[in-house]
Amino acid sequence: MLPEIAGMHTVTARFSGSESYWPSHATTFFSVDDVVITPAPTETPESISDIYFLPAIGGLFALIIAVAIILMLMIRKRP
């Protein structure tokens, strides 16, 4: 867990030793910066093409397919 106070900090660990290991110690340093609060992201507005152009193109494709099917049924020979 990091400290909540900004600045330089020192951490020292000590091992007093046992019957199997010699005593030891280690020291390290680290810095904690001030918290910078970032603004909440804002939603980007939809563009004109997203609102009107893309649905219109989809509608035109559907219309072309429907007309093609109707023409195929009209041209098809009946026995």
N, C-alpha and C positions, 0 to 999 in steps of 0.2 A: 504494500500500500504506500503510495507516495504522500509526502506531507502536503498540507494545504497552504503552507507558507512559502512564498517565492524566495529564491536565493540559493546560495551554495549550502550543501549539506554533506556531512561526513558519516559514513557507516563503518563501524569497527566490529569485527567478530573475533572472539577469543575462545580458544579451546585449552582448558587447563591440563590436558593430557590424561593418560590412563596407564595401566601396566603394559599396554602394547604399543602406545604411540607417544611421541614427544609432544610437549605443549606447542601450540602455534597460535598465530594471530594474523589477521589481514585487515587492511583499511582500504576503502574506496571513497571516491567523492562523486557527487552528481549535483546538477543544477536544476531548479524548478523555475519555469517562467510563469509570469502572470497569465491568468486565464483571459483569452480574448474571445468575447462573445460575438459570434457571427450572426448576422441578421437571418431571419427565417426566409427560406426560398419563396419567391413569388411565382405564381402560375403565369406561364407565358400565354398571351392571348392567341387565339386561333387566327390563322391567316385567311384571307379572302378565298384562296384556292381550296383550303380545307373545308370551308363552309359551303361554297357554291360550285366550284369547278369540278372537284373530284366526284361528288354525287351526280352532277350533270353528265359527266363522261360515263359513269356506270349506267345511268338511265338510257343514254344513247346506245350503248352496247346491247342492253336488253331490248330496246326497240328494233335495232338491226336484226337481232336473232329472231325476234317474233315475226318481223316482216319476211325474213328468209324462210321460216317454217311455213307461213301462210302461202307464200309463192310456190314452195315445193308441193304443198297439198293441192294447189290449184292447177299446177302444170302436170302433175302426176296423171298418167293415163288410167282410166278405169276399164276393167274388163267387160 
